[in-house]
């Protein structure tokens, strides 16, 4: 018991100091418990096989897909529209929306759903996501107090009451308590989040640059202004011809930038887009959409002659095809060579859309242009082919094309991602399929990958925040150590014995804050299981109703905000919000204390002794 207590104190101290990463500190604590034989290897590694940890991994993937498909951007734009630039209104919208979802969905699932929306909203606003991510995590727990299924400790006290022969709680018995804690949360978090969150680290982030964005390149080279879309009709002589046979560069001085073809699986609501870079042997078909670039009069002449249907001009998409800049070095073999003789298309399957020479932009008649040292070529091709350019010695690739590819949203997959997300929520809420929540999350994560909501499997893996996963998995066995050595039982019984002699209100406070203290180090469900029978027996000894005392247990177990590892939502937002352990103490501890103090006096009014 002494060894466990010392390890716990040292761990918390290292978290507070913050010089070592939180996940490394948690692993050190885990190793210490193993070295001193407090835990067996099976017990120490149980956190890494926990359903909560596996669910967190899956939820990171689901949240990443929501972000990758642009669904988060759409939702964030709607919230921003409702907020109308008002920070207070935006804060209230985030808190109330998250709380409402948290009433029916697990707090972990709620955060995974809302986190990409908040990150997207911050990116569009130019603000730091940390300003709202911690309030988001706290709101998911606050909302869990609105209904019986909102948080596991609610179900624990329900089981304790019914097991002792008391009247069971209804689905909305928690609603008055939930409204009160949400109100307290808004009043406390509004000033504290402005004071402590999302200020110092954003400045450093803004100074970091990875080169021009795709939108900046489109604007700089005026691609949007010299681009037109045409559909090949069934009677068009273009259908059945190859790009080489058309010979557009020599005949019309224009070029095809992209061929867009509807995939076979496309439907009314779910649309699959197949982009391809035109090759000399690319065979054109009826209903293909051609993205043509060049002189407008020449494009119109080509379209009229070939009976092509002019379509409305839209933005340039970069799902499978991307653009990047390369600069020719002085020793490049291409220097002095005409572009048409450079064999760039034959060797790398890329097109050159423009040349920047000093301050001049060459966008027409490129094939006859001779290349010079220092020329910047705007190239277009599949993201895989652009990635291969970095290995050549004739040029330097500017920016980070691989990172730009990851930032491209697959917005045509947004309806599919939204449907998968709703299916996951339905399986977790309505339980129409007898499966555990972790199974629902695993199914949703796999569907996101298998249906192409990510560019590739590696992109899905990159969405997982391993620091948060390791932190929560390594700290979970601490609860086993505290229970196994009798430390948690000793603390709870001692405090209840002290406060029990002072009357029911003092005992209620003792139970509440004892539960709140234990939840900082062991899971909220385990704490509720431990404290519920103690609260029940203590109320029986005093001859008073147990309802207020058991509500104190579930509130103390669920309203834990002063630590990043006390609940999975707190850990989920830690990395994305760039929070330290002390950030949770500064913002979460005052909220935790405020709710505790208020509820000690309110619970007897709602549930009389």
HELIX and SHEET records of a PDB file:
HELIX    1   1 UNK A    2  UNK A   17  1                                  16    
HELIX    2   2 UNK A   22  UNK A   35  1                                  14    
HELIX    3   3 UNK A   41  UNK A   44  1                                   4    
HELIX    4   4 UNK A   46  UNK A   49  5                                   4    
HELIX    5   5 UNK A   51  UNK A   68  1                                  18    
HELIX    6   6 UNK A   71  UNK A   83  1                                  13    
HELIX    7   7 UNK A   87  UNK A  102  1                                  16    
HELIX    8   8 UNK A  107  UNK A  125  1                                  19    
HELIX    9   9 UNK A  130  UNK A  143  1                                  14    
HELIX   10  10 UNK A  144  UNK A  146  5                                   3    
HELIX   11  11 UNK A  152  UNK A  163  1                                  12    
HELIX   12  12 UNK A  175  UNK A  196  1                                  22    
HELIX   13  13 UNK A  200  UNK A  207  1                                   8    
HELIX   14  14 UNK A  214  UNK A  220  1                                   7    
HELIX   15  15 UNK A  224  UNK A  226  5                                   3    
HELIX   16  16 UNK A  243  UNK A  246  1                                   4    
HELIX   17  17 UNK A  248  UNK A  251  1                                   4    
HELIX   18  18 UNK A  296  UNK A  305  1                                  10    
HELIX   19  19 UNK A  339  UNK A  341  5                                   3    
HELIX   20  20 UNK A  344  UNK A  348  1                                   5    
HELIX   21  21 UNK A  366  UNK A  368  5                                   3    
HELIX   22  22 UNK A  383  UNK A  388  1                                   6    
HELIX   23  23 UNK A  389  UNK A  391  5                                   3    
HELIX   24  24 UNK A  401  UNK A  407  1                                   7    
HELIX   25  25 UNK A  411  UNK A  413  5                                   3    
HELIX   26  26 UNK A  414  UNK A  429  1                                  16    
HELIX   27  27 UNK A  437  UNK A  450  1                                  14    
HELIX   28  28 UNK A  457  UNK A  462  1                                   6    
HELIX   29  29 UNK A  466  UNK A  484  1                                  19    
HELIX   30  30 UNK A  487  UNK A  500  1                                  14    
HELIX   31  31 UNK A  504  UNK A  519  1                                  16    
HELIX   32  32 UNK A  524  UNK A  542  1                                  19    
HELIX   33  33 UNK A  547  UNK A  558  1                                  12    
HELIX   34  34 UNK A  568  UNK A  572  1                                   5    
HELIX   35  35 UNK A  581  UNK A  584  1                                   4    
HELIX   36  36 UNK A  585  UNK A  589  3                                   5    
HELIX   37  37 UNK A  590  UNK A  606  1                                  17    
SHEET    1   A 5 UNK A 273  UNK A 276  0                                        
SHEET    2   A 5 UNK A 255  UNK A 262 -1                                        
SHEET    3   A 5 UNK A 289  UNK A 293 -1                                        
SHEET    4   A 5 UNK A 227  UNK A 232 -1                                        
SHEET    5   A 5 UNK A 308  UNK A 311 -1                                        
SHEET    1   B 5 UNK A 360  UNK A 362  0                                        
SHEET    2   B 5 UNK A 351  UNK A 357 -1                                        
SHEET    3   B 5 UNK A 376  UNK A 382 -1                                        
SHEET    4   B 5 UNK A 321  UNK A 328 -1                                        
SHEET    5   B 5 UNK A 395  UNK A 397 -1                                        
END                                                                             
